[in-house]
Amino acid sequence: MEWLDEYEKLVIRMNTPRVVIDNAVCPTATLVQVDSARKRGVLLEAVQVLADLDLSINKAYISSDGRWFMDVFHVTDRLGRKLTDDSVITYIEQVGLPPSSALLRLLAPSGLSPARRKERPFRFSDGPRGAFSQSLGTWNGPARPAALEGLTALELTGADRTGLLSEVFAVLADMECSVVEARAWTHRGRLACVAFLRGEDADAGRVARILVRLGHLVRGGAAAPGAVAAVPAAGVAHADRRLHQLMAADRDPDRAFPTPAVSVDSWAERGYSVVTVQCRDRPKLLFDVVCTLHDMDYVVFHGTVDTTGDQARQEFYIRHADGSPIRSEAERERVCQCLQAAIERRSLEGVRLELCTPDRPGLLSDVTRTFRENGLLVAQAEVSTKGDLASNVFYVSDAAGNAVDQCAIDAVRERVGTDRLVVREEPRPQLCQKAAPGERYHGVGGGLGLVYLGNLVKRNLYNLGLIKSCS
């Protein structure tokens, strides 16, 4: 279609989510704004895109007013720098972009080619025709990577122990299965793992034998049984989301662990439950919280996120998907416990080891066996392959979960190859986000009764640079 009448243009603009990326408003961060007609899951999908790009969300404003939805995120790379990589900016703009060239021409800023739009700073006063923005079409989140199409996903949970992950990969190597990608988390003595196997290596007979052998490894006792299953990779929407779901279903016994500060209060006058999270900031923190609320069937109507130094404060105004707030004390405690567990699962404790080497059969089995032989426990693992290259990240501790002796690290690196396995410190931001002058933080649950929602909205619009004054 070469043209669209004015009515069709209006319909498209009203129903097509937009992304605006701006490097001009804030001196320390890039603003990413997503606005669309309200649809459940848009917030999670937007945060997921930013998390998958390894970006830090330092501030955020979330609002769902009637049938319209808007998110504004202050983002930086892992070193605290504004986004300058054109490929990253283009990816955020074009996730889920409809292929129609006519639609692209319609929604592109007048007189600007796609290559020139990134050179022009966006000003919110410009309006839609001058915006450095791009239509997202129907926001469906990032497209499934082509490399994972047609694969088989193995899902495994069980009681963790030193060497368990090594034994899992040893079984897969013995069955001559190639692992294309894998994620593994441990938390409170439990392990969850999702591994994607090549389709040609995962015929029905072989998968059945793998499930039997892995079932023996994770079966555990009656009090803490394990489980293993195989599903098509297309059924796993997102590996990290699936790990949260597996570990939430695989409830650990109640034990005394230090936990983040999470509270749930009631705002009866407005029909909201107010969830407040205060803890140390870390990568993907917002994703883990939003993912958990979504999987528990809650909808975030309004929210704010702020970081000061290494501390994060997040506040969400939520209801059930049916529109009702949290009503019972038992449900309130369950929400707190689930959010605390979700935050702890990705604590990134231990020594970070990065392995970059040509891929080969049995590589994961050999490397994780070396960890086991040197008394190292794999707390988290991220396994990926790009072509013939394996790029893996492991967080390791000793068998008791404590700091690893340097001699053990040196022995492992000597065995695997000092040029292939390197120790990396977790990247720390160079810049700290500071609160706007005069802004004060409230305690846990302090938003309740102290901050009227309208004032909260205006205050955060001001902090995010969307209005000149909050008065």
N, C-alpha and C positions, 0 to 999 in steps of 0.2 A: 504494500500500500504506500503510495507516494504522498498522500496528504490525509489529514484528519480534521474534521470540522471543529469549531470552537467548543461545542458541547462535549465531544469526545475528549478534547484536550482537558476540559474541566474534570471529567470523570476520572481520567488517568491521574491527574494531579491530586485528586482527593483520595484515591484508593491505592496509589503506588507509594510505598515507603521511600523516603529519601535519606541519603547520608550527606552530611556537610562536614568537610574537613577543613580546619582553619588553623593556621600557624601564626596569625597576626594578633589575636586578642590577648592571649596569655604569654608573658615573656618566658615562662619556664616549662610549658607543656603545650601539646597539640590538642585542640578541641575536636572531638568527634561527636556529631549530633545525629541521632536517628529519630525521625518522626514519621508516624503512620497512623492509619486507622487502627484502633485497639484490637489486638489479636493475641490470644494466650500463647505464651512462649516466645514472643518477640524479644523481650528483655534477655532471656537466657541465651537466645541465638546470637544477639548482638554481643553480649559479654563473652560468649564462646569464641567468636571470631577474633576478638582482641586478645583473649587468653592464648589461643592457638598460635598467634603471631608473637607470643612471648613479650607482650607489652604490659607495662604497669599502669594500673588505673589509680591515680592519686586522689582525684575528686570525681564525684558523679552526682548528678541530679536526675531523678526519675519521677515522672508524673504521668498519670493516666486520668485525664479530665473528660468525663463522659465517654464518648466513643473515640477519643483521640489519645494518642500515646506519644510521649517524647522522652528520649534519654539524651543526656549530655555528659560526656566523659572527658576528663582531663587525663591524657595518656602520655607516657614517655617510653623510651626503650628501657632495657634492664639497667642501663647505666645512668638513667635519669635525664636523657637528652630528648629534645623534641624530635619528631619524625621528619626525616629528610630523604629517606630512601624512596624513590619514585615507585619501585615495585611494591613496597608495602602499602603506600598510599593508594595506588591503583587497585590493589587487591581488595582493600577495605571498601573502596568505592564500588567495585564491580561484582562483589559477591552476590550471586543470584540474579545478575543483570539479565533482562530479557534480550534475546538476540536480534530483535527487530531493529534494523537500521533506521527506519522511519521514526520509531519511538526514541532512539538515541538522538536524532536530529531535533526532535520536538522538545526534548527535555534538556538539551545542552544549552548553556548560556549563549545568548545571541552573539554571533560574530567571533566566538572563540572556538578554536579547534581543540580536540581532546588533549593534544600535546601542550597547548598554550594555557589551559585552565590551571595547571599546577603552578604556573609562573605568576598568577594574579592573586594577591591576598584577598580573602573574603572578608567583607564587613557585613554584620547582621543588618545594617540599615540598607544594604543594597537591594534586599528583596529577592524573590526567586529568580529573576532574569539575570541578576548580576552575581548570583551565588556561585562560589567555588563548590559545586555539589554535583551529585550524580544520582539519577534514579536507580533504585534497587529492584524495581519491579516488585513481584511478590517475594518478600523476604523469606527465604527457605533455609537460611544458614549456609555455611560453606558447602560447596558441592563435594560429594564423596570422592576422595582421591581415586583416580583411575587405577593406580597400582593396587588398590584393595578390592577391586571388582572381581567377583568370581572366587574369592578366597573363602576358607572355612575358619570360623572363630572358635577357639577353645576357651571356655570359661571355667575357672577353677577357684575354689575357696577351701580353706582348711586351717588347722592349727599350725603355726609357723615353727620352724626349728632351723638350726644351722644346717645348711646344705640342701634344704628342701627344693629351692628353685633350681639348684644344680641337678638334682635328681629328675626334676620335671624336664629340663632341657636334655638330659641324658636319654630319657625315654624317647623324646622326639627325634634325637639324632640316631638312636638305634633303629627307629622305625623309618629312617631316611626321609624325614619331613623337614622342609625348609621353613624357617620362621621369618616372615617378611617384616612383621612389626609386632611388638609386644609391650605391655605395660604391667607392672607388678607393684603393689603396695603392701606394706605390713603395718598393722596397728593393733596394739594391745594383745600381742601374741597370736594374731590371725593374719593369714595371707590371702590376698585376692589377686588373680592374674587373668589377663585377657591376651591371648596370642593368636595371630593370624597366620594360617598355613597356606602354602601355595595349593591351588585347586588340583593340579595334577598329582600332588603328593597326598591328597586327602580323599581317596575313594572310600565308599561306604564300608568296605571290609576292613581297611586299615584304620579308619576312624574308630570303628567298634573295638578293635584291639587296643588302640591308644586309650580309649576311655576306661577299659578294664584295668590296664596297667596303672594309669594315673589314679584311678579310684582306690587302688590298694595303697598308694602313697599318702593320700589325704583323708582316708576313711575316719581316722581319729576314734575317739570313744563315744559312748552314748551321750555324754554331756556336751560335747563339742564336735559333732560330725562334720566331715568335709563333703564337698560335692564337686562334680565335674560334668560338663556338658559341651556339646558341639552344636553350633548354629551357623547358618550362612552369614558371612560378613556383612551382607546388606541389612541384616537384622540388628546390628550393633550401630546405633546412630552415632555414638561418640565414645571412644575408649575410656576417657576419664569419667564421663557420666556413667558408663556401665560399671566401672569400679566402685563408684559411690553407691550404686544400687546394689551391687553384690555384697558390699560390706555392711550396708544398712540392713539387708535381709539376713545377713550372717551375724546376728546380734552377739556381742560379747557379754560375758557375765559382768554384773555390776562390781566395779572395783574402784579403789581410791586412786585417781589420777589427777594431777594438776590440770585444770581446764581453763579455757578462755572465759572471759566474762560475757555471758549471754543472758539476757532477760527478756521476758514477754509480759507486757502490760496490756490493759484494756482501755480503750478510749470509747466508752459506751455512747457518748453523745454523737460521735461520727460513725459508729459501727465498725471501727477498725480494731485490730490487735496490733500493738506496737512492739516490734522486735528490735532490740538493740544489741549490737556486737561490739565489744572493745577488746582488742588483743594486739599483739605484735604484728606489724604488716609483713606480708610476704607475697611472692608471686602467686597469681591466680586465686587470691583469697576471695575476691568478690564472686568469681565463677563458682567456687565451692559452696558458698553460702546460697547464692541464687539457685544453683542446681538442686540443692537439698530442699529448699522451699518448693520449687517446682515439682519435684518428685513426690513430695508430701501433699501435693494437690492444693497448694496455696497460691494466690495471685498477689503480686506486689503492685499496689496502686500508686504509692508515692514512696520516695526514699531519698536518702542522702548518704554520701560516702565522703570521708575526709581523712587525710593522713597528716600527722604532725611528727616529724622526725621518723622514728621507726614504729610509731604507734598508729593504729587504724581505728576509726570509729564509723560504724555503719548503722543506719536506722531505717527501718522499713515499716510501712503501714500496709498490713496485709488482711486478706479475708480468704475464706475457703472459696473454691471454684464455684460453689453454689451461692456465694455472696454473704455467708454468715461469718462472724468473727469466732475466735477461739473462746469456748464457753466453760470448759472444765479445768480444774487444777491438774488433773492427770494429763490432759492434752497439752497444757502449757509446759509441764515438765518434760513430756516427750519431745516437744519442739526444741527445748533448750538442750536436751541430751543429744539429739540428732545433729544439731548445728555444731555443738562442741566436738562431737566425733568427726564431723566432716572437716572442721578446721584443723584438727590434730593430724588427720591422715596424711596430709601433704606438708608435714613440718620441715622436711628437707634437712633432717638431722643426720649427722655422720659426715664422713669424708666423701667428697664428690670425685669420682673417677670417670674420666672420659676415654672411651675406646674408639679409635678411628683406624680402620684397617680393611684391606680387601676381604670381602665376604667369602666364606667357604663352608662346606658341610661340617657340622660339629663345632663351629666356632663358639657358640654360646655355651655349649656343654663343657668345652675345655676351659674357657675363662671362668665360669662360675665354679667349676671343680677346683680350680686354683684358689679361688676365694675360700672355698670350704676347707681345703687342706691347710690353709694358713689361719683358720679360725675366724674368718670374716663372715658376718651376717649381712645379707643384702636387704636393706630396709626399703629401698625403692629401686626400680629399674625402668628405663625407657629405651626400647630397642627399635631401631629403624634401619632400613636399607634403602639406598638410592643407587640404582643400577647395580654395579658390582662392589659398591662400597658399603661397609657396615659402620653405622654411627650410633654408638650406645653410651648411655649415661647410667652409672650405678652410684647409689649412696650406701656406704658400708659402715658398719660398726663392729665391735667385738660381740661375742655370743651373748653377753649380758646387756647389750645396747649402749655400752660406754664408748669413750673415745678409743680409736684404734692405735696400737703401738706403731710407731714409725717403722720399726724393723719389719713388721708384717707387711706394711705398704711397700717397702723397698723390695721385699722378697717376691711379692706378687708382680710388681712392675718388671723385675729382673726376669721372671719366668715368662710373662706375656710379651715383654718388649718395652723398654723405656721410651722408645719413640712412638709407640702405639697407644700405650696406656699412660695417661698423664693425670696428675692431681690438679684440680681446679677449685679455687675458692668460689663460693656462691657470689655472683655479681652483686655489688651494693651500689645504690644510686649515688651519684656525685652531688646531686642537688636535692635539697629538702624542700618539700612544699610547706609554705608557711601560711598560717591563717591570716585572713584579712584583718587590717587594724580594727581593734575594738571587738572582734569576734571572741566569744567565750564558749567553751564546751560545757555541756551539761553532763551529769553523771549517768549511770546506767538507768535507763527508763526516764531520764530527765526530760525528754521531749513531751512526756505525758503531762498535760495540764499546765506546763510552763511555756510551751511554744505553740501558739495557735497555728494551725496548718497553713493559713494564708500568709502569716508572717514568715514561716519556715520557707515557703516557696519563694517569697520575694528576697529573703536573705540569701538563699542559695543561687537564685538568678544573678544577684549582685556578685557573689563570690566567684561564679563561673564566668563573669564578664558579659552576661547577656543583657543587663540593664546598667545604667550609670549610677543609680542610687537606689538604696533599699528603703528610703523614706517615703 
